[in-house]
Amino acid sequence: MSGTKPRHLGAVLALLAFAQMIIAIDYNIVFVSLPEIGTSLGFSAQNLQWVVSAYAVAFGGFLLLGGRATDLFGRKNMFILGMFLYAVSSLAGGLAGEPWMLIVARAVQGLGGAFLAPATLSLVTTLFAEGAERNRALSVWGGAGGSGMVLGSILGGLLTDWFGWSAVFYVNVLMAGAGLIAAFILLPETERSASSGFDLPGAVLGTVASTLLVFGLVQGPDKGWTAPVVIWSLVVAVVLFALFVVVESKTASPLVPLRLFRNRNLSTGTVITFLFMATFGALAYFLTLLWQTVQGYSAWATGFAFVVPSGLVLVGTIVGGKAATKLGARNTLLLSLALGVVGTVALALVIGAGRPYLALVVPLAVLSLGQGMVFTTMFAAASTGVPAQDQGIGGGIATTGQQIGGAVGLAVLIALAGAFNGTDAAQDPAQLVDGIKAATWAIAAGIALTVLAALNLRSTPAVAAESAPEPELASEHV
């Protein structure tokens, strides 16, 4: 390793965990405030979804660019850029007086996430040695994400009820501003990639293709899969991705070096992040639908209903890091996915319009524990064997799989649930229960499919994990 680690490595990890918590909060906090946003700003029923979709499209579309920019221009610089975009866009969102203003602000928030997420993950995977040390760091980082889910759910309900919807944006200004100041003080300067240039054609093709793909997947359930805008978005995305692969195979300094996909753990890990968000990640939508629409929970009560599952996700991230060190990432993933299957099947069996919250607690606890363990371990697996100079784009690839998986999974599951809903579900929310149960069964099947993907990971036994060489770090200082 060239250079030395920062003197205050614990404080650096705390900052990286804080950044991950901000991303998780921003993902969750807006959901329960959507009805008030729609009423206050005059959103139509069709356009309100763009408060969520604008963020998802920008985040997923620019992740590859954000990941490579992290390697080329410095992890600290991209971390600061991402935090800055989060802060200014959150301020703009809170001040928005028209629907289009809020949609633009949410898109810029997504852009900030596309730079912040790979910068944060690559700082964790390069500052901490592969094996036990990295697993512990990823536990803290993942645990912060679990905390963000808890805080996002609770804050979304409390702030909306007490101060109005704009408060869910202003709280992000404070957090991102604090993170921005801390980044200048704590983060080390890291070596930039030795690449001789920036792949502009690849950047344009990859970003436009990713954006169109996520756009089409997000719009499909709302517009219909046969709508021209959906069909053309997906077709053009596929064509551009094909051109992107051709360009990347011929350029000397590709945006996404195709050699990285020869790393079985990265390629398999990306499949797992895709399936994780398509299954575990989509469940929150259907739980919200069950509690808020079917059972009539308030925004405040819905937020607190998520405390148990989100708290167990937090516990799972810590357990997952320790288990990955003792059992290896592959074995830990298989164990945690098995917990996910058991818990989700049990949940599908007990869901009902009149079932009390306590009837769901045990299944939710089991699947949420497995979810947290998977979250930590899938990134540990995906980063294994990736060179330090490529950790940014490696994190970008894995996180792109996560974002696209969320869009694909939710689109498919919403369509499936719609097919099982009662014919008068719009007037009788209880008729949504059959659709929610069908989606939950499909999620259990998807988690079982993820087990098959995890079998392709290279085995990393505990002895190898403990003795793995520390990845090369650039010259760093605080």
N, C-alpha and C positions, 0 to 999 in steps of 0.2 A: 504494500500500500504506500503510495506516495503522499506526503503531507500528513497532517495530524487531524484527529477529530476535534470538533469544537470543544472548548473547555466546559461549556454548560450544556452537555448533550441531553441531560434530562429536561432542561428548559426547552431545548429545540424540539424534542419529542412531544412535549406538552403543547407547543405551538402547532405542530403538524396534526396532532390529535384534535386540537381546537378547530383547525381548518376543516377537517373531516366532519366535525360536529356541525359546523356552519352549513356545509353542503347537505347533510342529512336533515337539519332543521328546515332549510329552504325547500327541500323536496316535500316535506310533510305539512308545514305550517299553513300553507295556503288553502288546503282542501276544505277544512271546516268553515272557512270564511267566504267560500264561493257564493253561497246564496245572498249574503249581504253585499258582496261586491257587485253581483248581477243587478240587484235592486238599486243600489246607490249610483252606479255609473250608467245604468240603462242598457246593459248588455241584453241582446236577444238570447233566447234559449240555445240557438245554434252557435252563437259566437262565444258564449261563456267558457266553453271548453278550451278556447285559445289562451286563457289565463294559465292553464296547465300546459297545453300543447306547444305554445311558443317557446317555453323554457325547454321542453323535451327535444324539440326539433333543433334548436340552436346548440344545446348541450351535446346531443348525439352526433350532429352534423360536423361539428368542429373539433371533435376529440382527437382524431388522427393528426390534424394540424397542430393542436395544442400539445400533443405528446411529442411530436418531432421538434417543435419550437423549444420545448423544454431541454432537449439534448443539444440543440444548436446554439441557443441564445442564453442558456444558463437556467438552472432550476430555481435559483433565488429570484431572478428577474421575472420569470413566468409566474411564480408564486405571488409576487408583489402585483403583477399585472392583473392576475385573477382576483385577488382581494380588492384591488381598486375598482374593477368593473362591478364586483358584487356591491360595494359600498355606494357607488354613484347610481347604479341602476335601482337599488333598493330605495334610495332617496327619491328618485324620479317616480318609482312605483307608488310610494306613499303620497306624493303630491299630485298624482294623475287625476285629472278631472274628466277625461273622456276615455271610452273603451280602448281606442287605438293607442293612447299614451301608455296605458297599463300593459298592453300586449307588447309594445316595443320595449318597455322596461323589463318585462319578463324574458324577452329574447336576449337582451344584453346580459341579464343574470345568467342565462344558460351559456352564453359565450364566456362569461367569467368562470363558470364551472368547468368548461372545456379546457381552460388553461390551468385552473387551480387544481383539479383532480389529478391529472398525471404528474404535475409538478410535486404535489404533496406525496403521492405514492412513490415516485422515484427517489425523493429525498429519504423516505423511510428505507427503501430497499438498497440504497447506496451508502447511507450513513451507518447502517447496522449490518453486521456480517451475516452471510447466509447461514442458516441453521438456527440454533437455539436463540441467539441474540436477536435475529430478525423476527423469529416467531414471537418472542416476547414483545418486541416493538409493534408488530402487526396486531397483537392482542390489544395493546393500549389504543392504537389507531382505530381498530375495528370497534373497540368498546366505546370510543367517543362517537362513532357513527350510531351505535345503539342508543347512547345517551341522547344524541340529536333527534332520534326517532321519538323517544319519550318526550323530550322538551318540545319538539315540533307539534306533536299531537296536543299536549297540554296547553302550550302557549297559544296555539292557534285558536283554541276554544276560549281561553281566559281573556286574551287580548281583544278578540272580536267582541265578546260580551261586555267587557269593561270600557274599552276605548274606541271600538269601531275597527273596521277592516284595515284601515291604513296603518294601524299599529303593528300588524304582522310584517310590514315592510320596514318601518322605522327601527324595530329591534335589530334587524339585520345591519342597518347602518352603523349602529353602535358596535356590534360584534366584529363586523368586517373592518371597521376603522381601527379597533384595538388590535386585530390581527395584523393589519398593515403596518402599524407602528412597531409592533414586536418583531416583524419580519426584518425590518431594517437593522434592528439591534442584534438579533439572535442568529439569523440564518447565515451559514458559511457561504463563501463564494465557491462554486464548483467548476471543475474543468468542463469546457464545452467540447462537443464532438469535433473530431479532427476532419470531418467532412469538408470538402473543398468548396461547396456551394449549396444553395438552397434550391430544391426541386420545385420550381414554380408550377410547371405543367402538372406534376403529380399532386401538388397542393390544391390546385384548382379542381382537378378531376375528382380527387378523393373527397374533398369537402362538399362539392356540389352533389356527388353521387350519394354520400352519406346523408346529406340534408334531405334530398328527394326521397330516399328510402324511408327515413324516419317520418317525413311528412306524409307519404302515402300510407304508411302503417297506422299513423295516428288518425288520419282522415277516414280510413276505411270503415270503421264501425259507424261513424256519423253520416258520411255521405253515401255509403253503400259501396261494396267492392266492385261493382260494375260502373260506377260513376266515372266519366272520362278523366276528371282530374286525378283520381286515384290510379286508374290504369296507366295513364301516361306518366305519372310520377314514378311508378314502380318499373315500368318498361325502360324509361330513360335512365333510371338509376342503375339497372342491370347493364345496360349498354355502356354507361360511363365507367362502371366498375371493371368491365372487361377491358376497356381502353386503359384504365388506370393500371391494371396488372401488366399490360404490354409496356407501358411507359416505365413502370418501376423495374421491369426486367432489363431495360436497356440503358437507363440513366446511370451515371457514375455515382451520383449522390442522391439516392432515392428517398422520398418522404417516408416510405415504409420498406425497409430492406427485406426482400422476400426470403432471404436466408434465415430470418428469425423464425419462420414457420417450420423450419427443419427441427427446431427445438420442440420436442414432443410435449413437454410440460407447458410451454407457452400456448401452443395451438390447442391442446386439450383443455388447458385452463381457461382459454377464451370461450370454448364451447360450454364449459361449466358455468362461467359467469353469465353467458347468454341464457342457459336453462334456469339458472338460479333466479334471475329477474323475471323470467317468463312464468315462474311457478310461485316461489316464496314471495317475490316482489309484487305480484299481482293480487295476492290474498287480501292485502289491506283495503283495496278497492271494494271487494265484496263484503268484508266485515263492516266497512263504513255504510254500505248499502243496507246491510241487515240491521244494524243498530239505529241508523239515523232515519232511513226511509221506511223500513218495515216495522220496527219497534218504537219509532218516534222519539229516540234520544235527542236531547238538545246538543248544540255544538260543544258545550262545556262537558256534558256527560259522555259524549262520544270520545272526546280527548282523553278523559280519564279511563274509559274502557280499554284504551290502548296501553295503559300503564303496565299491566301484567305481561302481555306479549312482548312489549318493547323492553321491559326490564329483564325478561328472560333472554332476549336477544343479546343484551349487554352481558349477562352472565356467560352466555354461550361463546361470545367472542374471546373472553378471558380463558375459559376452559379449552377452547379450540387451539389457542396458541400453545398452551402447556401440553395438550395432547399431541400436537404436531411434532413437538420436540421429542416426546417419549415414544410415540408410535409411528411417526413419519406422516407426511401430508396425505399420502394416498390412503392409508388405513384410517386416518382421522376423518377424511371426507366420507369414506364408506360408512363409518359408524354414524356420523352426524346426518348423512342422508337417510340412513335407516330410521333414525329418530324422526326425521321429517315425514317420512312415509307413514309411520305408525301414528304420529300425532294428527296428520291431515286426514287420514282415513277415519280416525276416531271423531274428528271434528265434523266430517261429512255425515257421520251416523247420528249426531246429536243436534244438528242445526234444525231449527224450527221457528215458526213465527211467534209462538208463545213460550219458547224455552227461556228460562231466566239466565242471566249472565253467568251465574255460578256453575251452570251445567256445561258451559264451554271452557271453563278455566283450565281444567286438567289437560284436555287436548291442545289448547292454545299454549300451555306451558311447555309441553313436550315438543311440539313442532317448532316453537320459538327458540328453545334451547338448541335444537338441531340447526335452525337457521343461522343463529349467531356463530356456531362452530364452523359452518360452511363458509360464512362470509370471510372470516379470518384466514381459513386454510386455503381457500381457492386462490387468493392473491399470493399467498406464500408459495403455492405450487406453481402458479403462472410465472412468477419472477425467478424461479430456480433455474440457474444456468444461463440467464440473460446477461450479456456483458454490461459492465457499469455504464459505458457510453451509450448504450441502447435502452437503458431502463425507462427513460421517458416515453419513447415510442412503444416499448413493451407494455408499460402501464396504460398508455393510450389505446393500444389494441385490446387489452383485456377489458378496459372500461367501456370501449365502444361495443364490445360484445354484450356487456351488462346493459347499456342503454338501449340498444336495438332489441335485445331480448325482452326488456320491459315493454316496449312498444308492440312487438309481435305477440307476446303472451297476452297482454291485456286485450288487444284487438280480437284474437281468436277466442278468448274466454268470454268476452262480452257477447260475441256472436253466438257462441254455444249457449250461454245463459238465456239469451233472447229466444232461442228455439224451444226452451223448456218452460219459459214463463207462461202464466195463464193468459187467456185471450183478453182479459179486462184488467191487466196489470197496471195500466195508467190510472185507473180509478180505485183499484183495490191493491195496495202495496203488498198484502199478504200473498198475492199470486206471484210475487218475485222469488219466493222461497225456493221453489223447485229449480229455478234457474241458478240461484246461489249454490244450492246443493250440487247441481250438475257441474258447475265450475269448480267447486271444491274437489269433487271426485277427479276431474281432469287434472287439477293441480297435483293431486297425489300420484296420478299416473306419470305426470311429467317429472316429478322428483324421482320416481322409480327409474325412469329413463336416464336421469342424470347419474344414477349409480353405474349404469353401463359405460357412460362416458368416463367416469372416474377410474374405472378399471384399466384404462389406457395410459394413465399417468405412470411415470417411472417411480419405482419404489424408492423411498428415502428413509432408510432405517435410522433409528435414534443415534447409533454410533457415528454414522456418516454425517448426520445433521450437526452433531456436536463438534465434529472435527473438520467441517467444511472450511475451505480457505476463505478468508475475508475478501470481499470484492474490492477491487482497486478503487481508491478514492482519489479525486483530484486534489491538488493543493488547496487547502481550506484554511480559513481563519474566521474568527468571530469579529 
